[in-house]
Amino acid sequence: MKSLFNAIMILLMITLLFSCNRKVKICASADSTGYLVGDTIYFDATCSENAESYGWVPQDGLTMIGNGQGPTERFIVEPLNGILSRSVDLTVSNSKTSRSRTESVVVF
């Protein structure tokens, strides 16, 4: 009976350890910090951990080139009067958790 209890406890600990490691850690970066109108921005979120899906959403002044569902995405900088930055929202998720953040770059 004691060995059955020990086996169940070990199985429970392994299950908890596995589920803790499934938390998404979001990470993303652009290939530069400053751009001109007409430039292409390359964002990369492959440094995120435990991600199963990605969702990129451009804000005003950016046009997405791809479908917004991969770990990398490209955007074209469009004219936007009076605004010196461009931002993109990124959501990274798996079956357990989801994380979101906004990435911004400067436009000269």
C-alpha positions as a printed NumPy array, in Angstrom:
array([[  0.   ,   0.   ,   0.   ],
       [  2.835,   2.369,   0.845],
       [  4.536,   1.755,  -2.529],
       [  1.243,   2.51 ,  -4.329],
       [  0.98 ,   5.779,  -2.413],
       [  4.588,   6.665,  -3.319],
       [  3.949,   5.878,  -6.998],
       [  0.851,   8.093,  -7.015],
       [  2.768,  10.925,  -5.342],
       [  5.597,  10.693,  -7.894],
       [  3.096,  10.719, -10.76 ],
       [  1.356,  13.744,  -9.253],
       [  4.663,  15.604,  -8.878],
       [  5.634,  14.871, -12.495],
       [  2.221,  16.079, -13.684],
       [  2.535,  19.31 , -11.688],
       [  6.049,  19.893, -12.948],
       [  4.955,  19.417, -16.555],
       [  1.955,  21.737, -16.184],
       [  4.092,  24.474, -14.604],
       [  6.466,  24.387, -17.551],
       [  3.605,  24.985, -19.981],
       [  3.272,  28.655, -19.049],
       [  3.873,  30.934, -21.998],
       [  6.766,  33.362, -21.765],
       [  6.445,  36.089, -24.368],
       [  9.472,  37.63 , -26.014],
       [  9.746,  39.681, -29.208],
       [ 12.071,  42.108, -30.911],
       [ 12.324,  44.182, -34.069],
       [ 15.319,  44.128, -36.396],
       [ 15.997,  47.816, -35.642],
       [ 14.767,  50.582, -33.345],
       [ 14.251,  53.267, -35.983],
       [ 12.626,  53.27 , -39.42 ],
       [ 11.563,  55.538, -42.258],
       [  8.167,  55.595, -43.978],
       [  8.206,  52.827, -46.582],
       [ 10.652,  50.637, -44.631],
       [  9.832,  47.044, -43.737],
       [  9.928,  46.095, -40.053],
       [ 10.794,  42.482, -39.236],
       [  9.467,  41.352, -35.853],
       [ 10.657,  38.058, -34.337],
       [  9.009,  36.246, -31.412],
       [ 10.849,  32.925, -31.729],
       [ 12.444,  33.638, -28.342],
       [  9.011,  33.098, -26.708],
       [  8.758,  29.896, -24.69 ],
       [  6.048,  27.198, -24.798],
       [  4.161,  29.035, -27.553],
       [  1.758,  27.128, -29.771],
       [  0.139,  30.083, -31.539],
       [  0.976,  33.684, -32.351],
       [ -1.28 ,  36.595, -33.183],
       [  0.161,  39.823, -34.601],
       [ -2.131,  42.884, -34.922],
       [ -0.72 ,  46.098, -36.413],
       [ -1.827,  49.448, -35.057],
       [ -2.209,  52.633, -37.139],
       [  0.597,  53.305, -39.587],
       [  1.581,  49.676, -40.218],
       [  0.503,  47.254, -42.938],
       [  1.06 ,  43.564, -42.242],
       [  2.698,  41.57 , -45.042],
       [  1.947,  38.02 , -43.797],
       [ -1.046,  36.391, -42.121],
       [ -0.066,  37.375, -38.555],
       [ -0.075,  33.83 , -37.233],
       [  3.586,  32.819, -37.147],
       [  6.484,  33.529, -34.785],
       [  7.836,  36.139, -37.218],
       [  6.031,  38.843, -39.119],
       [  6.822,  41.787, -41.388],
       [  5.132,  45.171, -41.559],
       [  5.448,  48.125, -43.94 ],
       [  5.684,  51.559, -42.32 ],
       [  2.943,  53.827, -43.702],
       [  2.698,  57.63 , -43.4  ],
       [  0.966,  58.833, -40.248],
       [  0.944,  62.593, -39.549],
       [  2.246,  63.71 , -36.18 ],
       [  3.064,  60.237, -34.869],
       [  6.739,  59.286, -34.485],
       [  6.236,  55.657, -33.514],
       [  4.468,  52.567, -34.783],
       [  3.19 ,  49.705, -32.64 ],
       [  2.095,  46.125, -33.072],
       [  0.222,  43.962, -30.573],
       [  1.408,  40.389, -30.095],
       [ -0.453,  37.574, -28.352],
       [  1.348,  34.289, -27.724],
       [ -0.595,  31.343, -26.335],
       [ -0.818,  27.609, -25.78 ],
       [ -3.524,  25.354, -24.366],
       [ -2.729,  26.511, -20.797],
       [ -1.98 ,  30.243, -20.923],
       [ -1.857,  33.336, -23.08 ],
       [  0.283,  36.473, -22.88 ],
       [  0.052,  39.768, -24.777],
       [  2.309,  42.751, -25.206],
       [  2.782,  45.767, -27.454],
       [  6.021,  46.323, -29.345],
       [  6.856,  49.822, -30.619],
       [  9.499,  51.327, -32.893],
       [ 10.453,  54.912, -33.772],
       [  9.714,  56.333, -37.242],
       [ 11.821,  59.285, -38.41 ]])
